[in-house]
């Protein structure tokens, strides 16, 4: 939190799994940890989160389906609930895709970013991809019809990924918990430190940096928005 505060972000997006066990005690501890955060916090549910515990942390989180939209700095930000009760893998379903199509249709003039928990395309680690977004293909088809979508941020994978698909940049951040190996096709935890990603938009470019809690800052190549 002090490292994030020092960067003075306009807001913070947490892409789910803010608790490992969904207990009230874990969210109470998390509220304590986040209390000094100096920027507004926006939260997507993850498959390990308890919806009610998460709403206690982020009262603005709506009841299911927990999709959200807000605007900042001339951009539109859409947060999607990709969780399924009792399941590790994610799914938006017909209702979630319809909500997104409506939201994108109403803001075609604004550059837009999406956030969700589950990865919408493979990260090429077999065991993680088995529990990704099960309806990722319809989501990508929808995004192809809406070129105002500049980027898609996701969690779940516990490793940083960054690639372009069509007009959109797809990003994950280093996890704030343990990291997993990008090479092993079976679960393997690495000794890499936790981290987060800072993204800067607004002047026709996308700039982003990976910040690690050992002090490293890794700049990514600047891209046109």
N, C-alpha and C positions, 0 to 999 in steps of 0.2 A: 504493500500500500504506500509506504513512503517513496518508493521508486516511481510509482505511477503518479503520485501527487507532484513530484518534482518536475514532471513533464507537462503539467497543466492541461490535460486533455479536456475537450468540451464535454465528453461523456465516456462512460466505460460500458462495454457489452460483455457479459459473461455468458458463454454458450453452453451452459448446463453442467450437470453433475457437480453442483456446488456442495453436495453432501455425498459421502460414500455409502451411507446406510439409511438415509432418510429419517433419522431420528430427530425429535424436537431438540434434544441436547446439542446435536451437531449444528442445527440452524441457530440456536442461541449462541453457541461459540462463534459461528460465522458472523452473526450480527455484531458481536464484540470486535472481531478482527476488522470488519469493514467500517466500523463507526468513524474512524478518522479519514475515510475516503473523501476527497474534496470535490469529486465530480459526480454528476447524476449517474446512477447505476441502472442499466437495463438488462433483463435476465430472460434467457430462453430456458425452458425445462430440459433436463437430461433424463436418460433412462434410469439413473440411480436416485433422482430427486423424488421427494414426496411433494405432491402439488400443494397441499395445505401448508406444509413447512416452508415451501418456497414462497407462498403468498404472504406468510408472516414476515419473511425477509424483504420481499418486494411487494408492498400492498397494492401497487398499481397493476400487478399481473392479473389479468382477467380470469374468470373461471373457464373451464374447458369449453370450446377449444381455445387455447391460450395464445392466439395470434395477436400481434400488436403492431401499431404503426405510429411513427412520429416524424417530425421534420426538424432539421437543424442546419444552419448555414447554407440554405438553398438546396439541400439534398433531402431525399426521403429515405427513411430506414424502416424496413419491415422485418419483424421478428416472428418466426414460425415455430409452432409446437409440432415437432416430429415424433413425439413419444407415443408408445403404445403400452397400455397398462400390462405390467408383468412380462414385457418383452424387452430384450436387449436391442434388437434391430428397430429401425424407425420406419414410419410411414406417414405421409401427409393425408392420403386418402382423397376421395373425390371432393369431400367438403373442404379440406385444406387447400387443394389445388384450385377449387372454385373461389375461395376467399382470396387467394393470391392473384388469380386472374382479374378479379374485380378490383383489387387494390392497385394493380399495375395499370389497368385500364383507366382508372381515375386520376393517375398521376404520370401520364405518358410524357409530359413536358419537363419532369424533374429527374435529374440523375438519381438513381436509386441503388441502395445496397440491401441485400438480404442477409439474415443471420438465422441459423438453425443449429440443432445439436448434431445430427447425424450427417456424415459425409454424403453428398449427392452423387459423387462419382468415385470410382475406385482410387485408392491410394497405393495399390499394388503390394499390400501386405495381406496375405490370404485370410488369416483368421479375423482381422479387423473388417475386411470387406464383406465377410459373411454376415456381419451384423451392422451394415451401413443402412442407408435409406433405400428401402425396398422398391419404392416408386421413384427412383432418381431419374429414370428415362423420361417419364411424362413431365417432370419438373424441368429438365433440360430442354424439352420440346417447347414448353411454355416460355422459357427465358429466351429462346431463339426468336420468338415473335415480339419481344419487348427489348429493343436495343438500348433503352434507357438504363437497364441494369448494369451498373459499372462493376459490381463485385458481389461475391457470396462468401460469407465467413461461416465457419463451422467448427465444432469441437470434436469430442468423442474419440479421436484417433491417437491422442497423446504424443503427437509428433508434428513438426511444422511441415506444411506443404504449401506450394505456391505455383499455380499455373494458369495460363490463359485458355479459355474455351469460348470460341466465338468472341463477342464483344466484352465478355465478363472475366474478371480476375477472381479465381477461387483460392481462398486462403484458410489455412488453419494455423494455430499458434502453438508454441511449446506449452505443454500442460503446466498448470500450477501445482500438480501433484507429480507422480513419477512419469518418466518418459519411457516409451517402448522403442525397440529396435526397428529401424526402417528396412533392415536387411533380412531378419529372421522371419520365416513364414509361419513360425509357431510363437506363442507368447514369450517374450523375453524383455525384461526390464533392464534399462541401461543406467549408467551412472551420470548421465547428462543432468545438469541442474534445471529446475523449473524456470519458466519464463513467460513472457507475454509479447504481444505484437502491437506496435504503435503504427497507425495508418493515418496519413495526412492527405486530404483531398481538397479540391476547391479552386485550383488555378489551372485546370485543364490537364493536370498530371495526377498520378497516384505515386506517393512516396511511402515506403514502409520500412520499419526496422524491427528486428527481433532483439528483445531485451532479455538477458539472462540474469538470474540472481547471483551469479558469481562476478557480475560487473561487466561482462561482455555485451557489446552492442553490435549487431550484424546488420549493416545496411543492405537493402535489396535494390536491384536495378530500378531506376525511375521509368515509369510507363506512362504513355498517354492515357487519359481517362476516356 
